[in-house]
């Protein structure tokens, strides 16, 4: 089990390094910001509106599991605990997005109506 965790950590570090290289090559890719809400503040998705990605990772209706995995990996790599902003890559849109994550239990919001949940 310890060897698997170490392998996972190394892979996450390699992914993060590749993302940073790509950012440098493009001289800081354009980061999309969420569109402002027209009338009401954003409300969390109810559990019935969430989809499971496995491993206690859930997404809202407008979010892919692949993006959610990237958000969680960036949160763990960049923040580790507490709340704050991370930048994660979306394979579906070929773009980086800013996501704000709360402290545990984590709810990360941003991008284009994206929502990511994990403990």
N, CA, C and O atoms as a Tinker XYZ file with bonds, in Angstrom:
   476  protein
     1  N      0.822000   -1.185000    0.000000    73     2
     2  CA     0.000000    0.000000    0.000000    64     1     3
     3  C      0.870000    1.255000    0.000000    63     2     4     5
     4  O      0.569000    2.220000   -0.703000    81     3
     5  N      1.959000    1.245000    0.794000    73     3     6
     6  CA     2.844000    2.395000    0.870000    64     5     7
     7  C      3.505000    2.649000   -0.485000    63     6     8     9
     8  O      3.678000    3.800000   -0.885000    81     7
     9  N      3.872000    1.581000   -1.188000    73     7    10
    10  CA     4.490000    1.724000   -2.508000    64     9    11
    11  C      3.505000    2.336000   -3.500000    63    10    12    13
    12  O      3.896000    3.142000   -4.344000    81    11
    13  N      2.237000    1.960000   -3.403000    73    11    14
    14  CA     1.216000    2.526000   -4.281000    64    13    15
    15  C      1.029000    4.018000   -4.023000    63    14    16    17
    16  O      0.894000    4.799000   -4.965000    81    15
    17  N      1.020000    4.414000   -2.763000    73    15    18
    18  CA     0.877000    5.830000   -2.417000    64    17    19
    19  C      2.069000    6.626000   -2.946000    63    18    20    21
    20  O      1.899000    7.727000   -3.470000    81    19
    21  N      3.261000    6.077000   -2.811000    73    19    22
    22  CA     4.464000    6.754000   -3.307000    64    21    23
    23  C      4.419000    6.876000   -4.827000    63    22    24    25
    24  O      4.789000    7.913000   -5.377000    81    23
    25  N      3.971000    5.827000   -5.506000    73    23    26
    26  CA     3.847000    5.867000   -6.961000    64    25    27
    27  C      2.826000    6.922000   -7.377000    63    26    28    29
    28  O      3.058000    7.682000   -8.318000    81    27
    29  N      1.701000    6.966000   -6.674000    73    27    30
    30  CA     0.658000    7.964000   -6.960000    64    29    31
    31  C      1.196000    9.380000   -6.757000    63    30    32    33
    32  O      0.936000   10.268000   -7.568000    81    31
    33  N      1.941000    9.587000   -5.682000    73    31    34
    34  CA     2.514000   10.900000   -5.402000    64    33    35
    35  C      3.493000   11.308000   -6.501000    63    34    36    37
    36  O      3.492000   12.459000   -6.938000    81    35
    37  N      4.328000   10.367000   -6.949000    73    35    38
    38  CA     5.282000   10.667000   -8.030000    64    37    39
    39  C      4.557000   11.003000   -9.327000    63    38    40    41
    40  O      4.956000   11.919000  -10.047000    81    39
    41  N      3.492000   10.262000   -9.625000    73    39    42
    42  CA     2.725000   10.546000  -10.839000    64    41    43
    43  C      2.068000   11.923000  -10.755000    63    42    44    45
    44  O      2.076000   12.672000  -11.732000    81    43
    45  N      1.508000   12.256000   -9.615000    73    43    46
    46  CA     0.909000   13.580000   -9.449000    64    45    47
    47  C      1.948000   14.681000   -9.614000    63    46    48    49
    48  O      1.674000   15.709000  -10.232000    81    47
    49  N      3.129000   14.469000   -9.066000    73    47    50
    50  CA     4.201000   15.454000   -9.221000    64    49    51
    51  C      4.614000   15.582000  -10.687000    63    50    52    53
    52  O      4.874000   16.687000  -11.162000    81    51
    53  N      4.674000   14.459000  -11.403000    73    51    54
    54  CA     5.033000   14.499000  -12.820000    64    53    55
    55  C      3.969000   15.230000  -13.625000    63    54    56    57
    56  O      4.292000   16.022000  -14.510000    81    55
    57  N      2.709000   14.970000  -13.323000    73    55    58
    58  CA     1.611000   15.662000  -14.008000    64    57    59
    59  C      1.710000   17.154000  -13.739000    63    58    60    61
    60  O      1.577000   17.968000  -14.653000    81    59
    61  N      1.939000   17.500000  -12.505000    73    59    62
    62  CA     2.039000   18.909000  -12.153000    64    61    63
    63  C      3.208000   19.568000  -12.898000    63    62    64    65
    64  O      3.066000   20.682000  -13.403000    81    63
    65  N      4.349000   18.896000  -12.967000    73    63    66
    66  CA     5.508000   19.442000  -13.669000    64    65    67
    67  C      5.209000   19.641000  -15.152000    63    66    68    69
    68  O      5.597000   20.655000  -15.731000    81    67
    69  N      4.524000   18.681000  -15.767000    73    67    70
    70  CA     4.167000   18.814000  -17.179000    64    69    71
    71  C      3.222000   19.989000  -17.401000    63    70    72    73
    72  O      3.345000   20.714000  -18.388000    81    71
    73  N      2.292000   20.172000  -16.495000    73    71    74
    74  CA     1.370000   21.302000  -16.606000    64    73    75
    75  C      2.132000   22.619000  -16.510000    63    74    76    77
    76  O      1.869000   23.556000  -17.264000    81    75
    77  N      3.067000   22.678000  -15.587000    73    75    78
    78  CA     3.857000   23.903000  -15.432000    64    77    79
    79  C      4.697000   24.174000  -16.684000    63    78    80    81
    80  O      4.819000   25.323000  -17.109000    81    79
    81  N      5.273000   23.131000  -17.271000    73    79    82
    82  CA     6.030000   23.293000  -18.515000    64    81    83
    83  C      5.146000   23.852000  -19.612000    63    82    84    85
    84  O      5.544000   24.756000  -20.347000    81    83
    85  N      3.957000   23.314000  -19.716000    73    83    86
    86  CA     3.021000   23.776000  -20.756000    64    85    87
    87  C      2.666000   25.236000  -20.535000    63    86    88    89
    88  O      2.585000   26.015000  -21.484000    81    87
    89  N      2.459000   25.598000  -19.295000    73    87    90
    90  CA     2.150000   26.993000  -18.982000    64    89    91
    91  C      3.295000   27.909000  -19.413000    63    90    92    93
    92  O      3.062000   28.974000  -19.985000    81    91
    93  N      4.515000   27.494000  -19.140000    73    91    94
    94  CA     5.664000   28.309000  -19.499000    64    93    95
    95  C      5.817000   28.416000  -21.018000    63    94    96    97
    96  O      6.178000   29.472000  -21.536000    81    95
    97  N      5.540000   27.317000  -21.728000    73    95    98
    98  CA     5.641000   27.344000  -23.184000    64    97    99
    99  C      4.653000   28.318000  -23.797000    63    98   100   101
   100  O      4.958000   28.986000  -24.786000    81    99
   101  N      3.501000   28.394000  -23.222000    73    99   102
   102  CA     2.453000   29.270000  -23.766000    64   101   103
   103  C      2.501000   30.658000  -23.143000    63   102   104   105
   104  O      1.670000   31.509000  -23.459000    81   103
   105  N      3.460000   30.889000  -22.268000    73   103   106
   106  CA     3.577000   32.170000  -21.572000    64   105   107
   107  C      2.295000   32.527000  -20.841000    63   106   108   109
   108  O      1.681000   33.571000  -21.058000    81   107
   109  N      1.936000   31.638000  -19.996000    73   107   110
   110  CA     0.752000   31.757000  -19.142000    64   109   111
   111  C     -0.520000   31.682000  -19.979000    63   110   112   113
   112  O     -0.943000   32.677000  -20.568000    81   111
   113  N     -1.127000   30.499000  -20.030000    73   111   114
   114  CA    -2.356000   30.336000  -20.805000    64   113   115
   115  C     -3.480000   31.187000  -20.236000    63   114   116   117
   116  O     -3.483000   31.532000  -19.055000    81   115
   117  N     -4.411000   31.509000  -21.079000    73   115   118
   118  CA    -5.577000   32.273000  -20.642000    64   117   119
   119  C     -6.359000   31.432000  -19.647000    63   118   120   121
   120  O     -6.669000   30.270000  -19.911000    81   119
   121  N     -6.669000   32.012000  -18.527000    73   119   122
   122  CA    -7.441000   31.318000  -17.503000    64   121   123
   123  C     -8.849000   31.873000  -17.527000    63   122   124   125
   124  O     -9.065000   33.076000  -17.379000    81   123
   125  N     -9.790000   30.988000  -17.715000    73   123   126
   126  CA   -11.190000   31.419000  -17.750000    64   125   127
   127  C    -11.677000   31.673000  -16.339000    63   126   128   129
   128  O    -11.312000   30.961000  -15.403000    81   127
   129  N    -12.492000   32.678000  -16.196000    73   127   130
   130  CA   -13.097000   32.975000  -14.910000    64   129   131
   131  C    -14.589000   32.760000  -15.019000    63   130   132   133
   132  O    -15.160000   32.909000  -16.100000    81   131
   133  N    -15.229000   32.415000  -13.921000    73   131   134
   134  CA   -16.661000   32.167000  -13.995000    64   133   135
   135  C    -17.434000   33.428000  -14.358000    63   134   136   137
   136  O    -17.059000   34.539000  -13.986000    81   135
   137  N    -18.504000   33.229000  -15.083000    73   135   138
   138  CA   -19.370000   34.351000  -15.423000    64   137   139
   139  C    -20.130000   34.777000  -14.178000    63   138   140   141
   140  O    -20.543000   33.929000  -13.386000    81   139
   141  N    -20.322000   36.077000  -13.994000    73   139   142
   142  CA   -21.057000   36.502000  -12.812000    64   141   143
   143  C    -22.516000   36.071000  -12.886000    63   142   144   145
   144  O    -23.109000   36.018000  -13.964000    81   143
   145  N    -23.076000   35.768000  -11.737000    73   143   146
   146  CA   -24.474000   35.374000  -11.674000    64   145   147
   147  C    -25.337000   36.596000  -11.936000    63   146   148   149
   148  O    -25.045000   37.684000  -11.439000    81   147
   149  N    -26.389000   36.424000  -12.708000    73   147   150
   150  CA   -27.213000   37.566000  -13.081000    64   149   151
   151  C    -28.128000   38.049000  -11.963000    63   150   152   153
   152  O    -28.320000   39.255000  -11.806000    81   151
   153  N    -28.692000   37.134000  -11.186000    73   151   154
   154  CA   -29.661000   37.590000  -10.190000    64   153   155
   155  C    -29.416000   37.061000   -8.792000    63   154   156   157
   156  O    -29.686000   37.760000   -7.815000    81   155
   157  N    -28.912000   35.844000   -8.674000    73   155   158
   158  CA   -28.753000   35.271000   -7.341000    64   157   159
   159  C    -27.357000   34.718000   -7.166000    63   158   160   161
   160  O    -26.654000   34.424000   -8.133000    81   159
   161  N    -26.977000   34.587000   -5.921000    73   159   162
   162  CA   -25.686000   33.984000   -5.631000    64   161   163
   163  C    -25.738000   32.503000   -5.945000    63   162   164   165
   164  O    -26.802000   31.884000   -5.943000    81   163
   165  N    -24.596000   31.963000   -6.209000    73   163   166
   166  CA   -24.501000   30.548000   -6.522000    64   165   167
   167  C    -24.895000   29.719000   -5.310000    63   166   168   169
   168  O    -24.549000   30.063000   -4.180000    81   167
   169  N    -25.611000   28.634000   -5.538000    73   167   170
   170  CA   -26.012000   27.754000   -4.447000    64   169   171
   171  C    -25.407000   26.387000   -4.676000    63   170   172   173
   172  O    -25.298000   25.948000   -5.821000    81   171
   173  N    -25.014000   25.708000   -3.623000    73   171   174
   174  CA   -24.421000   24.387000   -3.778000    64   173   175
   175  C    -25.405000   23.401000   -4.395000    63   174   176   177
   176  O    -26.618000   23.499000   -4.206000    81   175
   177  N    -24.854000   22.460000   -5.130000    73   175   178
   178  CA   -25.704000   21.403000   -5.688000    64   177   179
   179  C    -26.175000   20.509000   -4.557000    63   178   180   181
   180  O    -25.416000   20.196000   -3.640000    81   179
   181  N    -27.427000   20.103000   -4.629000    73   179   182
   182  CA   -27.909000   19.156000   -3.640000    64   181   183
   183  C    -27.296000   17.801000   -3.975000    63   182   184   185
   184  O    -26.919000   17.565000   -5.123000    81   183
   185  N    -27.190000   16.907000   -2.995000    73   183   186
   186  CA   -26.613000   15.592000   -3.273000    64   185   187
   187  C    -27.283000   14.873000   -4.439000    63   186   188   189
   188  O    -26.637000   14.076000   -5.119000    81   187
   189  N    -28.558000   15.138000   -4.684000    73   187   190
   190  CA   -29.238000   14.463000   -5.795000    64   189   191
   191  C    -28.802000   14.996000   -7.149000    63   190   192   193
   192  O    -29.015000   14.336000   -8.166000    81   191
   193  N    -28.190000   16.188000   -7.184000    73   191   194
   194  CA   -27.708000   16.756000   -8.443000    64   193   195
   195  C    -26.253000   16.395000   -8.707000    63   194   196   197
   196  O    -25.690000   16.800000   -9.725000    81   195
   197  N    -25.649000   15.655000   -7.820000    73   195   198
   198  CA   -24.239000   15.287000   -7.951000    64   197   199
   199  C    -24.107000   13.905000   -8.576000    63   198   200   201
   200  O    -24.983000   13.050000   -8.449000    81   199
   201  N    -22.983000   13.720000   -9.253000    73   199   202
   202  CA   -22.645000   12.415000   -9.816000    64   201   203
   203  C    -21.354000   11.939000   -9.179000    63   202   204   205
   204  O    -20.441000   12.735000   -8.959000    81   203
   205  N    -21.267000   10.663000   -8.884000    73   203   206
   206  CA   -20.069000   10.093000   -8.276000    64   205   207
   207  C    -19.035000    9.768000   -9.348000    63   206   208   209
   208  O    -19.355000    9.241000  -10.413000    81   207
   209  N    -17.794000   10.098000   -9.034000    73   207   210
   210  CA   -16.667000    9.737000   -9.904000    64   209   211
   211  C    -15.857000    8.615000   -9.266000    63   210   212   213
   212  O    -14.835000    8.196000   -9.809000    81   211
   213  N    -16.314000    8.130000   -8.117000    73   211   214
   214  CA   -15.581000    7.102000   -7.375000    64   213   215
   215  C    -14.579000    7.745000   -6.437000    63   214   216   217
   216  O    -14.218000    8.911000   -6.601000    81   215
   217  N    -14.139000    6.995000   -5.472000    73   215   218
   218  CA   -13.133000    7.477000   -4.532000    64   217   219
   219  C    -13.558000    8.722000   -3.772000    63   218   220   221
   220  O    -12.729000    9.592000   -3.504000    81   219
   221  N    -14.822000    8.823000   -3.422000    73   219   222
   222  CA   -15.384000    9.952000   -2.679000    64   221   223
   223  C    -15.279000   11.280000   -3.434000    63   222   224   225
   224  O    -15.303000   12.347000   -2.821000    81   223
   225  N    -15.165000   11.215000   -4.734000    73   223   226
   226  CA   -15.118000   12.405000   -5.587000    64   225   227
   227  C    -16.456000   12.526000   -6.303000    63   226   228   229
   228  O    -16.922000   11.573000   -6.928000    81   227
   229  N    -17.074000   13.706000   -6.209000    73   227   230
   230  CA   -18.363000   13.943000   -6.852000    64   229   231
   231  C    -18.299000   15.219000   -7.675000    63   230   232   233
   232  O    -17.475000   16.098000   -7.422000    81   231
   233  N    -19.184000   15.305000   -8.667000    73   231   234
   234  CA   -19.242000   16.484000   -9.530000    64   233   235
   235  C    -20.675000   16.973000   -9.653000    63   234   236   237
   236  O    -21.628000   16.211000   -9.484000    81   235
   237  N    -20.808000   18.254000   -9.950000    73   235   238
   238  CA   -22.106000   18.839000  -10.255000    64   237   239
   239  C    -22.469000   18.513000  -11.694000    63   238   240   241
   240  O    -21.694000   17.861000  -12.395000    81   239
   241  N    -23.638000   18.957000  -12.143000    73   239   242
   242  CA   -24.142000   18.577000  -13.464000    64   241   243
   243  C    -23.306000   19.061000  -14.652000    63   242   244   245
   244  O    -23.377000   18.455000  -15.721000    81   243
   245  N    -22.520000   20.125000  -14.505000    73   243   246
   246  CA   -21.758000   20.670000  -15.637000    64   245   247
   247  C    -20.266000   20.373000  -15.542000    63   246   248   249
   248  O    -19.454000   21.136000  -16.064000    81   247
   249  N    -19.895000   19.283000  -14.887000    73   247   250
   250  CA   -18.490000   19.013000  -14.619000    64   249   251
   251  C    -18.139000   17.568000  -14.952000    63   250   252   253
   252  O    -18.881000   16.648000  -14.610000    81   251
   253  N    -16.998000   17.372000  -15.625000    73   251   254
   254  CA   -16.551000   16.015000  -15.944000    64   253   255
   255  C    -15.719000   15.455000  -14.795000    63   254   256   257
   256  O    -15.119000   16.203000  -14.022000    81   255
   257  N    -15.694000   14.151000  -14.697000    73   255   258
   258  CA   -14.890000   13.495000  -13.660000    64   257   259
   259  C    -13.400000   13.727000  -13.903000    63   258   260   261
   260  O    -12.634000   13.867000  -12.950000    81   259
   261  N    -12.985000   13.770000  -15.161000    73   259   262
   262  CA   -11.564000   14.010000  -15.466000    64   261   263
   263  C    -11.133000   15.373000  -14.929000    63   262   264   265
   264  O    -10.054000   15.499000  -14.349000    81   263
   265  N    -11.968000   16.390000  -15.118000    73   263   266
   266  CA   -11.647000   17.721000  -14.597000    64   265   267
   267  C    -11.642000   17.696000  -13.072000    63   266   268   269
   268  O    -10.764000   18.290000  -12.448000    81   267
   269  N    -12.607000   17.019000  -12.470000    73   267   270
   270  CA   -12.674000   16.926000  -11.013000    64   269   271
   271  C    -11.412000   16.269000  -10.452000    63   270   272   273
   272  O    -10.896000   16.700000   -9.421000    81   271
   273  N    -10.922000   15.244000  -11.114000    73   271   274
   274  CA    -9.689000   14.588000  -10.666000    64   273   275
   275  C     -8.516000   15.563000  -10.724000    63   274   276   277
   276  O     -7.671000   15.574000   -9.830000    81   275
   277  N     -8.465000   16.386000  -11.782000    73   275   278
   278  CA    -7.397000   17.383000  -11.895000    64   277   279
   279  C     -7.517000   18.438000  -10.801000    63   278   280   281
   280  O     -6.512000   18.863000  -10.231000    81   279
   281  N     -8.743000   18.860000  -10.509000    73   279   282
   282  CA    -8.958000   19.853000   -9.447000    64   281   283
   283  C     -8.485000   19.286000   -8.106000    63   282   284   285
   284  O     -7.760000   19.953000   -7.367000    81   283
   285  N     -8.895000   18.061000   -7.798000    73   283   286
   286  CA    -8.487000   17.462000   -6.521000    64   285   287
   287  C     -6.965000   17.309000   -6.447000    63   286   288   289
   288  O     -6.366000   17.592000   -5.410000    81   287
   289  N     -6.341000   16.865000   -7.535000    73   287   290
   290  CA    -4.882000   16.700000   -7.544000    64   289   291
   291  C     -4.177000   18.048000   -7.343000    63   290   292   293
   292  O     -3.204000   18.132000   -6.594000    81   291
   293  N     -4.661000   19.089000   -8.002000    73   291   294
   294  CA    -4.062000   20.413000   -7.844000    64   293   295
   295  C     -4.283000   20.945000   -6.435000    63   294   296   297
   296  O     -3.398000   21.581000   -5.863000    81   295
   297  N     -5.463000   20.687000   -5.871000    73   295   298
   298  CA    -5.724000   21.108000   -4.494000    64   297   299
   299  C     -4.721000   20.435000   -3.556000    63   298   300   301
   300  O     -4.091000   21.097000   -2.731000    81   299
   301  N     -4.580000   19.132000   -3.690000    73   299   302
   302  CA    -3.671000   18.399000   -2.806000    64   301   303
   303  C     -2.228000   18.843000   -3.004000    63   302   304   305
   304  O     -1.466000   18.909000   -2.040000    81   303
   305  N     -1.846000   19.145000   -4.233000    73   303   306
   306  CA    -0.465000   19.543000   -4.515000    64   305   307
   307  C     -0.199000   20.984000   -4.095000    63   306   308   309
   308  O      0.821000   21.268000   -3.467000    81   307
   309  N     -1.111000   21.896000   -4.437000    73   307   310
   310  CA    -0.873000   23.311000   -4.202000    64   309   311
   311  C     -1.267000   23.785000   -2.807000    63   310   312   313
   312  O     -0.573000   24.617000   -2.221000    81   311
   313  N     -2.369000   23.269000   -2.267000    73   311   314
   314  CA    -2.863000   23.760000   -0.981000    64   313   315
   315  C     -2.706000   22.743000    0.141000    63   314   316   317
   316  O     -2.181000   23.061000    1.208000    81   315
   317  N     -3.158000   21.531000   -0.104000    73   315   318
   318  CA    -3.057000   20.478000    0.899000    64   317   319
   319  C     -4.121000   20.534000    1.971000    63   318   320   321
   320  O     -4.632000   19.493000    2.383000    81   319
   321  N     -4.469000   21.722000    2.433000    73   319   322
   322  CA    -5.530000   21.878000    3.424000    64   321   323
   323  C     -6.041000   23.314000    3.378000    63   322   324   325
   324  O     -5.449000   24.191000    2.748000    81   323
   325  N     -7.159000   23.521000    4.067000    73   323   326
   326  CA    -7.729000   24.855000    4.106000    64   325   327
   327  C     -8.467000   25.206000    2.832000    63   326   328   329
   328  O     -8.841000   24.327000    2.055000    81   327
   329  N     -8.676000   26.496000    2.621000    73   327   330
   330  CA    -9.372000   26.948000    1.427000    64   329   331
   331  C     -8.434000   27.802000    0.591000    63   330   332   333
   332  O     -7.451000   28.347000    1.093000    81   331
   333  N     -8.754000   27.908000   -0.691000    73   331   334
   334  CA    -7.934000   28.712000   -1.585000    64   333   335
   335  C     -8.233000   28.399000   -3.034000    63   334   336   337
   336  O     -9.118000   27.603000   -3.349000    81   335
   337  N     -7.479000   29.041000   -3.910000    73   335   338
   338  CA    -7.698000   28.906000   -5.346000    64   337   339
   339  C     -6.639000   28.014000   -5.979000    63   338   340   341
   340  O     -5.457000   28.079000   -5.640000    81   339
   341  N     -7.098000   27.177000   -6.911000    73   339   342
   342  CA    -6.191000   26.337000   -7.693000    64   341   343
   343  C     -6.513000   26.538000   -9.169000    63   342   344   345
   344  O     -7.592000   27.009000   -9.528000    81   343
   345  N     -5.566000   26.175000  -10.006000    73   343   346
   346  CA    -5.775000   26.220000  -11.446000    64   345   347
   347  C     -5.663000   24.798000  -11.956000    63   346   348   349
   348  O     -4.655000   24.129000  -11.728000    81   347
   349  N     -6.698000   24.332000  -12.647000    73   347   350
   350  CA    -6.736000   22.948000  -13.120000    64   349   351
   351  C     -7.039000   22.909000  -14.617000    63   350   352   353
   352  O     -7.702000   23.794000  -15.157000    81   351
   353  N     -6.542000   21.877000  -15.263000    73   351   354
   354  CA    -6.706000   21.723000  -16.700000    64   353   355
   355  C     -7.946000   20.895000  -17.018000    63   354   356   357
   356  O     -8.217000   19.880000  -16.377000    81   355
   357  N     -8.693000   21.352000  -18.022000    73   355   358
   358  CA    -9.864000   20.622000  -18.501000    64   357   359
   359  C     -9.544000   20.015000  -19.857000    63   358   360   361
   360  O     -9.350000   20.735000  -20.837000    81   359
   361  N     -9.488000   18.688000  -19.910000    73   359   362
   362  CA    -9.269000   18.016000  -21.183000    64   361   363
   363  C    -10.437000   18.261000  -22.140000    63   362   364   365
   364  O    -10.245000   18.348000  -23.352000    81   363
   365  N    -11.641000   18.371000  -21.592000    73   363   366
   366  CA   -12.835000   18.561000  -22.415000    64   365   367
   367  C    -12.796000   19.880000  -23.181000    63   366   368   369
   368  O    -13.284000   19.957000  -24.308000    81   367
   369  N    -12.215000   20.922000  -22.574000    73   367   370
   370  CA   -12.180000   22.240000  -23.203000    64   369   371
   371  C    -10.782000   22.684000  -23.614000    63   370   372   373
   372  O    -10.617000   23.747000  -24.213000    81   371
   373  N     -9.772000   21.871000  -23.295000    73   371   374
   374  CA    -8.375000   22.196000  -23.594000    64   373   375
   375  C     -7.980000   23.561000  -23.037000    63   374   376   377
   376  O     -7.328000   24.355000  -23.716000    81   375
   377  N     -8.379000   23.821000  -21.804000    73   375   378
   378  CA    -8.087000   25.095000  -21.145000    64   377   379
   379  C     -7.831000   24.877000  -19.664000    63   378   380   381
   380  O     -8.229000   23.865000  -19.088000    81   379
   381  N     -7.162000   25.845000  -19.066000    73   379   382
   382  CA    -6.993000   25.885000  -17.623000    64   381   383
   383  C     -8.096000   26.752000  -17.038000    63   382   384   385
   384  O     -8.496000   27.755000  -17.631000    81   383
   385  N     -8.586000   26.351000  -15.859000    73   383   386
   386  CA    -9.629000   27.105000  -15.181000    64   385   387
   387  C     -9.251000   27.328000  -13.724000    63   386   388   389
   388  O     -8.636000   26.470000  -13.090000    81   387
   389  N     -9.624000   28.480000  -13.208000    73   387   390
   390  CA    -9.456000   28.768000  -11.788000    64   389   391
   391  C    -10.646000   28.197000  -11.031000    63   390   392   393
   392  O    -11.796000   28.331000  -11.449000    81   391
   393  N    -10.341000   27.561000   -9.916000    73   391   394
   394  CA   -11.375000   26.989000   -9.066000    64   393   395
   395  C    -11.073000   27.398000   -7.627000    63   394   396   397
   396  O     -9.930000   27.305000   -7.181000    81   395
   397  N    -12.090000   27.848000   -6.906000    73   395   398
   398  CA   -11.941000   28.170000   -5.500000    64   397   399
   399  C    -12.465000   26.999000   -4.684000    63   398   400   401
   400  O    -13.595000   26.553000   -4.884000    81   399
   401  N    -11.647000   26.502000   -3.767000    73   399   402
   402  CA   -12.018000   25.354000   -2.943000    64   401   403
   403  C    -12.136000   25.767000   -1.487000    63   402   404   405
   404  O    -11.295000   26.500000   -0.967000    81   403
   405  N    -13.187000   25.291000   -0.836000    73   403   406
   406  CA   -13.370000   25.530000    0.592000    64   405   407
   407  C    -12.585000   24.489000    1.382000    63   406   408   409
   408  O    -12.096000   23.502000    0.832000    81   407
   409  N    -12.476000   24.737000    2.687000    73   407   410
   410  CA   -11.863000   23.750000    3.576000    64   409   411
   411  C    -12.780000   22.524000    3.642000    63   410   412   413
   412  O    -13.922000   22.572000    3.185000    81   411
   413  N    -12.278000   21.432000    4.210000    73   411   414
   414  CA   -13.018000   20.164000    4.247000    64   413   415
   415  C    -14.356000   20.299000    4.951000    63   414   416   417
   416  O    -14.430000   21.005000    5.957000    81   415
   417  N    -15.412000   19.664000    4.477000    73   415   418
   418  CA   -15.471000   18.946000    3.207000    64   417   419
   419  C    -15.383000   19.942000    2.052000    63   418   420   421
   420  O    -16.022000   20.994000    2.072000    81   419
   421  N    -14.590000   19.595000    1.057000    73   419   422
   422  CA   -14.254000   20.532000   -0.007000    64   421   423
   423  C    -15.363000   20.672000   -1.040000    63   422   424   425
   424  O    -15.929000   19.690000   -1.521000    81   423
   425  N    -15.648000   21.913000   -1.360000    73   423   426
   426  CA   -16.505000   22.241000   -2.490000    64   425   427
   427  C    -15.709000   23.241000   -3.324000    63   426   428   429
   428  O    -15.394000   24.338000   -2.864000    81   427
   429  N    -15.394000   22.852000   -4.539000    73   427   430
   430  CA   -14.624000   23.712000   -5.428000    64   429   431
   431  C    -15.544000   24.204000   -6.535000    63   430   432   433
   432  O    -16.237000   23.417000   -7.179000    81   431
   433  N    -15.543000   25.513000   -6.747000    73   431   434
   434  CA   -16.417000   26.109000   -7.752000    64   433   435
   435  C    -15.623000   27.066000   -8.622000    63   434   436   437
   436  O    -14.589000   27.598000   -8.220000    81   435
   437  N    -16.137000   27.266000   -9.819000    73   435   438
   438  CA   -15.494000   28.201000  -10.742000    64   437   439
   439  C    -15.678000   27.695000  -12.151000    63   438   440   441
   440  O    -16.685000   27.068000  -12.482000    81   439
   441  N    -14.669000   27.984000  -12.992000    73   439   442
   442  CA   -14.696000   27.594000  -14.398000    64   441   443
   443  C    -16.031000   28.001000  -15.020000    63   442   444   445
   444  O    -16.484000   29.128000  -14.820000    81   443
   445  N    -16.650000   27.122000  -15.751000    73   443   446
   446  CA   -17.930000   27.415000  -16.388000    64   445   447
   447  C    -18.983000   26.592000  -15.644000    63   446   448   449
   448  O    -19.375000   25.518000  -16.101000    81   447
   449  N    -19.430000   27.090000  -14.516000    73   447   450
   450  CA   -20.423000   26.423000  -13.670000    64   449   451
   451  C    -19.931000   25.083000  -13.119000    63   450   452   453
   452  O    -20.746000   24.224000  -12.781000    81   451
   453  N    -18.641000   24.895000  -13.024000    73   451   454
   454  CA   -18.094000   23.632000  -12.527000    64   453   455
   455  C    -18.226000   23.546000  -11.009000    63   454   456   457
   456  O    -18.098000   24.543000  -10.298000    81   455
   457  N    -18.487000   22.326000  -10.531000    73   455   458
   458  CA   -18.542000   22.049000   -9.099000    64   457   459
   459  C    -17.898000   20.692000   -8.850000    63   458   460   461
   460  O    -18.204000   19.698000   -9.508000    81   459
   461  N    -16.987000   20.691000   -7.867000    73   459   462
   462  CA   -16.258000   19.486000   -7.507000    64   461   463
   463  C    -16.359000   19.324000   -5.994000    63   462   464   465
   464  O    -16.195000   20.294000   -5.253000    81   463
   465  N    -16.628000   18.106000   -5.534000    73   463   466
   466  CA   -16.793000   17.824000   -4.108000    64   465   467
   467  C    -15.905000   16.643000   -3.711000    63   466   468   469
   468  O    -15.864000   15.623000   -4.399000    81   467
   469  N    -15.195000   16.802000   -2.586000    73   467   470
   470  CA   -14.436000   15.693000   -2.015000    64   469   471
   471  C    -14.227000   15.963000   -0.536000    63   470   472   473
   472  O    -14.279000   17.111000   -0.094000    81   471
   473  N    -13.989000   14.894000    0.235000    73   471   474
   474  CA   -13.858000   15.071000    1.697000    64   473   475
   475  C    -12.611000   15.846000    2.075000    63   474   476
   476  O    -12.361000   16.075000    3.258000    81   475
